[in-house]
Amino acid sequence: MKRVLKAFGQTLSQSILLVCTLAFIGLLSLAVVPSQAAYAGQDKTHAPQEATITEPATSFEDLNPQAGAYDEIVKTSQNPANVEKAYDESLKEYKGEHPQEGIVQKAEDLIEKVTGN
């Protein structure tokens, strides 16, 4: 009976210690979270730039050069032959910008030489 009571006492003391530790961590997190919001408005060096007023004669394409590229991509994607051609052109452009070949690229070139494709 003594062993049972001793084991029960240890289990009870460990559970009380665990509950106290969790309560302490919870109170600590409540104390830390509000203080972080105080730093939110202090750094004004990265403030967004104010909008500029443009001339009414300026077209949307001049302001957004990617708008025309989107229309071109949509037209290209409607014809499968154009898609492959555009892909090959894009691949050549990429290879021109990144001339360093990896082992995979060298293996692909060798396979193309052997198969004749």
N, C-alpha and C positions, 0 to 999 in steps of 0.2 A: 504494500500500500504506500510505503514511503517513496518507493521509486516512481510510482504513478504520479504522486503529488509533486515530486521533484521535477519530473518531466513536464507536467502540466504547468508548473511555475516557470520553467525555462521557456516554454512555448509562449506563454502569456507575456513574459517580459520581452521576448524577441518581437512579438507582434506589436506591442506597445511602442517599442523602439522604432519599428518600421513605420508605424502610423505617424509618430512624431517627426521622423525624418521627412516623410512625404509632405506633411503639413508645413515644415520649415521651408522646403523647396518651393511649395506653392506660394507661401508668403513672400519669399525672395523674388519669385518671378513677377508677382504683383507690384513689388517695389521697383523693379528694374524697367518694366514695360512703359510706364508713363514717362520716365525720364528720357527715353529715346525720342519721343515725339518732340521734345523741346529743342532738339538739334535740327529739326526739319527745315526751318526757315532761315537759318543763319548763313548758309553758303549761297551767296548771291552772285558768285562769279560765273556760274553756268546758267544764267537766266536766259530764257528763250528770246531770240531776236524779235523785234517788233516787225509787224507786217509792213511791207512797202507798197505804196500805191503805184501801180503801173499805168502807162498810157493806154487809153482805150484802143488805140490802133494795134497794140501788141497782140499777136494771135496766141491761141492756146498752145500750138505746136512750138512756138518760140519759148514759152514759159516751161513747157513740159516736153522735152525732146523724145521721151519714151512713148508718147502717145502714138506717133506714127509707126514706131517699131511694133507696137501691139497689133495694129491693123495689118501690117505686113506679115506678122506671124500667123494671124488668123487666115489670111488668104493662102499662105503657103501650106497650112495644115489641111486645107480642103482638098488638095490634090496629092495623092501618095507619092507620085514621081517627084514632085517638088520638095516633099519632106526629105527624101533621101539626098537630093541635091543640096538642100540647105544644110543638112547634117554634115555632108562631106565638106562643104565650104567652111562650116563652123569648126570642123575638126582640123582642117588645114590651117585655119587662123589660129587655133589653140596651139597646134604644134609649132607654128611660127613664133608664138609668144613664149612657149616653153620647149626649147630645143633639146633639153636633156632627156635622153631616152632611158627607160628603166629596163629591167630584164624581161618583163612581160612584153613590152613593145618590141624588143629585139627578137623574142621568140615568135611573136605574131608576124614580123617581117620575114623570118626564116620560113615559117609555115607557108606564107604567101608565095615565096620564091619556089619552094618545093612543089606546091600544088599548082602553081601557075595562075592563080586567081588574081 
